[in-house]
């Protein structure tokens, strides 16, 4: 019996490793939209809203693909869904790459946004695969949360590298998308390799996969209040995570003190500082993975939400005192000390607390759903579009004050705190039959 258990654990090593690699790609491809936003803003005559449209296009794709992703996952399983995801991801990056060769700025921006939108389809499909598979590989809900948190560490690694690499490539004076071509080459290569590995790999699948099944009404999942309020919590969380990172970068790029640094360009500085935000998310998720099997997701989420709220509030009310911070020189390809506003430091520190939110919300939301979990995963992916909606909403406030726009993620964190404390407790508001109702 012991040998059998050990063999099963060894067999899970490859699918877990593949899911961790896909977690990395989700963040890397999503993350390079942020520094590229500064280039799009320049190509659009300094329109702040345009700086967020790449991120918006990437995330709004979830609203269109989220539900189909859940259906595809339910009918075709993890492997086929993942293969479609990396294929579409390659196509999206290729379209973005091609936009760099268009002379007319308006046309180039349009094609760039199409590429970001297509890449968003891929990110949605990948998220639909990695979260439920890792969550299901845990023998208990706590262990499922633990695996998702460890996977999130690789997600944070991709998010850490994207702004640093792209910021370094672009520099402060870059005004063309083609400046980031090496990043596109790298992304397309990783997608191609991922396709080959997935094609020849076996992923754990449901024993019912391929059998004729009754269709499940999506509305039945909403009978569980922890899921219903969790859907809104995911919507808020992604908006919080992306909004803090995006607008911290924009704030730093436009800060006179950052621009005046002689060590390196403003874009490289901003990219590195925001990279530290994602690095803190990596650290937080790794620690969350270690302790995830020992404490409840509810306690973890409550502490995280309160931590983000406190740091944002301090950052908003702190004067723009200049302090030393770590930065990266794209010209010398080395790290150095730069000067940035103190309130930006508090915004960056939010990454540590925000890191564990996704896994904890997902875990709390699907608790007790059983056969509705696959459909629920698709609905979650729809709500990831919050990562495009809320940063765009921040741009309306940021037109007057970027610092004041951080009240938006503060309010989002407040709802997440309420969800953790009161709304995440499993409760079924309807008498569901044992077998799902067949749809005509």
N, C-alpha and C positions, 0 to 999 in steps of 0.2 A: 504493500500500500504506500509506503514511504517512497519507494522507487518510482511508482506511478505518478505520485504527486510531484516529485522532482522533475520527471520527464515533461509533465504538463507545463510546469513553470518555465522549463527551457524552451518549450515550443512557443511560448508567449513572448519570448525575447525579441524575435524578429519583427512580429507585427507591432510591438511596442516601439521598437527602434524606428520603424517606418513611419509610425504616427508622429513621433517626435520630430523627424525630418520634415514632415509635411507641416507641422506646427511652425517650424522655422520659416518655411516658404510663405505661409500665410502672412506673417508679420513683415518679412523682407519686401515682398511685392506691394503690400499695403503701405509700408513705411516710406518707400521712396517717393510717394505722391506728395508728402509734406515738403521736403526741400525743393522739389520741382515746382511747387506752388509759387515760390518766389520768382521763378523764371516766367511762369504763366502770368503773374501779376505784371511784370515788366512788359511782356508782350501785349498786355491789355491796358496799357496806359495807366498803370498804378491802381487799378480797381482791386480793393481788398477782398471783395467777394470772390473775384476770379482766382485768388490764391487758394481758395478752399474748394474749387469746383472739381479738381482732380480727385480729392478725397471724397467729395460728395458723389461723384459718378461711380467711384469704386464701391462705396457703401450702399448707395441707393439700388445697386444691382441686386443686393440681398432681398429687397422688397419684391423683386420680380422672380428671383430664383429660389427663394427660401422654401416655399411650399413644394414646388416641383422637385427640389432637392430631397425633401423628405419622402416624397412618393418614389423617386428613383432609388433611394436607399432602401426603402421597404420592399420594392419589387425586384431589384437587381443586386442588392447587397453592397458590402463595403468595397470590394475589389473593383467592380465595374464602375461604381460611382467615383472612386479615386482615379481610375484611368481616364474617365471623362474630364475630371477636374484638372489634371495636369496637362491634358491636351488643350483644353480651352485656355488654361493659364499661359501656355506657350504662345497661343494665337494672340492673346491680349497684349503680352509684352512685345510681340513682333509688330503689332499695329502701332503701339506707342513708339517703338524704335523708328518705324517708317515716318512718323510725324516730324522727326528731326530733319528730314530731307525736303520738307515743303518750304518754299521761299515765302509765301504769303502767310503772315502771322495769324490771321483769322482762321484760315484753312488749317494751318498746323495745329492750332489750339483745338479746333473741332475734332481733328483726327486723334489728337492726344487724348481727348475726353472719351472718344469712342473706345480707344485702347484701355483706358482706365475702367470703363464700364464693363467691357468684356472680361478683363482681369478680375473684376468683382464677381462675375459669375463663377469663376474658378475658385476664388477664395470662399465663396458661399458653399460650394460643393465640398471643398476640403474640410471646412468647419463642420459640415453635416456628418462627415465620416469620422474625424479624429475624436471629437468629444464623446459621442455615444459609445464608440468602440473602446476607448480608454476607460470610460466610466464602467462599462460592462465587464472589463477584464479584472476589475477589483472584486474580490470575493464578498466584500461588505460595502455599504454606501461610503464609509469612511475611507476605505482603500481605493474605491473608485474616484473619490475626490482627490486622494493622494496622487494617483496616476495623472489626472487632469492637471494638477498643480505642477508636477514634474514636466509634463508636456508643455505647460505654459512657460516654463523656464527657457525652453528652446524657442518658443514664440517670442519671448523677450529678447533673446540673443539676436534674432533676425531684426527685431525692431531697434535694437541698440546699434547694430552695424549699418542699417540703411541710411539714417540721417548723417552719420559720420562719414561714410564712404561717398554718398552723393554730395553732401556739403563740401567735402574736400575736393571732389572733382569739379564742382560748379564754380567755387570761389565766389567772391563778392561781386564780380563784374559780369558773370555769365548771363547771357540773355538768349540762349538757344537750347532747345531740348537735347540736341545732339551732343552737348557737353557731357551728358551722362551715358553715352553709348556703352562704355565698358560695363556698367551696371546691367544694361539690357542683355549684353552678351552672356554675362554670368547667370542671370535669371533664366534665360532660354536654355542654357546648358544644363542647369540644375533640373528644370522641368523635363528635359529630354532624358536625362539619367534616371529621374524618378519614374518615368513611364516604363523604361526597360526593367527596372527593379520590381515595380509593381506587377508588370506583365508576367514575370517569371516567379512571383511570390504567391504564397497562399495565406489569405487572411482569415481569421475565425469568422464564421458566418452563422446566422440563425439556423437551427435544424429545420425550420419550416420554409427556408428559402427555396424557391422554385416550385413549391406546392401550391395548389389552388387554394386561395384564402378568401375569406369574406373581407370586404372592404370596410374600413373603419371610418365612421363619421368623425371629422376633425372636431366638430363642436363638442364631442364627448370629453375631449381632453380638458376643455374649459370648465367642466364640472368640478375640477379639483382647484380649489382656491389658491393653493400654493403655486400651482402652475400659472393660473390667470394673472396673479400679481407678479409672478416671476417673469412673465413675458415683458411686462412694463419695466421691471427692474433691469433686464438685459438691455432693453432699448435705452434706458437712462445710463447704464454702465458704459456702454460702448461710446456714447456721446461724451461722457465724462473723460474716459481714457484718452480718446482722440483729441477732444477739445483742449485739454490741458497741454498735451504735447504740441499740437499745431500752433496754438496761440502763444505759447512760451517761445517757440521758435520765431514767430513773427515779431513778437515783442523784442527779442534780443537782436534780430536783424535790423530793427529800426531804432535801436537805442544808440544815441550819440556816443556814449562811452564805449560801447562794443565796437562801433565803426572806427573809433579813434585808436583802437589797439594796433600797435605796430607789429605785433608778433605774427599775426595771421589775418586773413580776410574775415569779414563779419559772417558770411555764410558758413564758413568752416567752424567758426566759434559757436554759432548758434546750433549747428548740426551736432557738434560734440557735446554741448551742454544738454541738449534734448536727448542725445544718445545716452547720457548718464541717467536721465529719467527712465529710459527703457532698461538700462543696466540694473537700476534699483528694482525694477519690476522682475527682472530675472532673479535677483537675489531673494526678493520677497516670495516669488513662486517656488523657488528651490526650498526655502525654509518652510513655506506652506506645505510642500510635499513631505518634508520630514515630519512635521507635527500634525499633518492632516489626518493621520490614522489614530491620533490621540485626543484631539479636541473636536468639537462639533463644528459643522459648517456655519451654523447660526452664530456661534460665539466669534468665529473667525471673521465673518462678514460684518458683524456689529462693530468690532474693534477697527476694522479697516475703514468703514464708512465714517466713523467718528474721527479717525486720524486724518482723512482727506479733508473733512469739513474744517478741522482746526487749522491745518496748514494753509488752506486756501484763504481763510479769514485772516490769518496772520500776514500772509503775502499781500493781500489787498490793502491792509491798513499800515503795512510797513513802508516807511519812506524809501525812496529810490537811492539809498546809500550804496556807494560802490564798494564792492569787496573783491578779493582775489578768488579765482576759481580755476579749475583745470580746463584747458582747451587744446585744440589740435591744429598744427600748422600744416596746411596742404602743400605749401611750397617746400618746407623742410621735412615734411612727413615725420613729425615728432610732436610729442605733447609738451605743453608749456603752461605757464600761469597767465591768465587773462583777467581783465576787470569786467564784472557784470553787476547789474543792480541786485541788491540783497533780496528783494521780493521775488525775483526769478528763482533764487535758490530754494525758497519755500515751495514754489510751484513744482520744481523738479523733484523735491523730496516726496511729493504726493505719489510718485511712482511706486514707492515701497509699499504703501498701504493699498493702493489700487490694484496691486499685482494679484491678490488672491480673490478678487471679487468675482471674476468670470466663473472660475471653477466652483466657488461656493454657491453662487446663484444657480448655476446649472444643476448642481447636486441637490439643492433644496427644492428646486422647481420640479424635478422629475421624480422625486421620492413618492412612491406609491402609485405611479402611473402605469406600471406594468406594460401591457400590450400597446399602450398609447405613446410609449417613449419615442419610437421612430418618427411618428407624425409630429410629436412635440418638438423634436430636434429641428424639423423643417420650419416650424413656426418660429422657433428661436432665431433661425437664420434670417427670416423676414425682418425681425426686429433689430438685427445688427445694423440696419440702415440708420439707426440713431447716430452712428459714427459719422454720417454725412449731414444729417439734419441739424444736430446741435452745434457743431462747429460753424456751420453756415449761419445759424441764428446768432452765434457770438459775433459774427462779422458785423452785424447791424449795430451792436453796442460798441464794438471795437473801432468803428469809424470815428467815434468820439474819444473813447478811452479803452485801450486794450486791457489794462489792469481791471477796470470795472467789469469787463465782459466775463471775468472769472466767477462772477456771481451765478452764472448759468451752471457750470459744473458743481458749484457749492449746493445749489438747489437739487441737482440730480443726486448728489451724495446723500442729501437729507432724506430723499425718498427711499434710497437703498437702505438706509439705517432703519427707517420705519418698516420696510419689508422684512429685514432681518429680525427685528424685535417682535413684530405682531402679525405680519401677513404671510409669513413663510411656513406656518404650521399647517401640516396636511389636513385638509378637510374636504370631504366629498359632498357637494351640495345637491347631488341627484342620485337616485337609485339606478345604478347602471346594471344592465343584465350581464351575466357571465360571458355570453358570447356577443360580439358586436353585431349591430344591426346591419343587414345586407342592403346596400344601396342599389337602386334600380339604374 
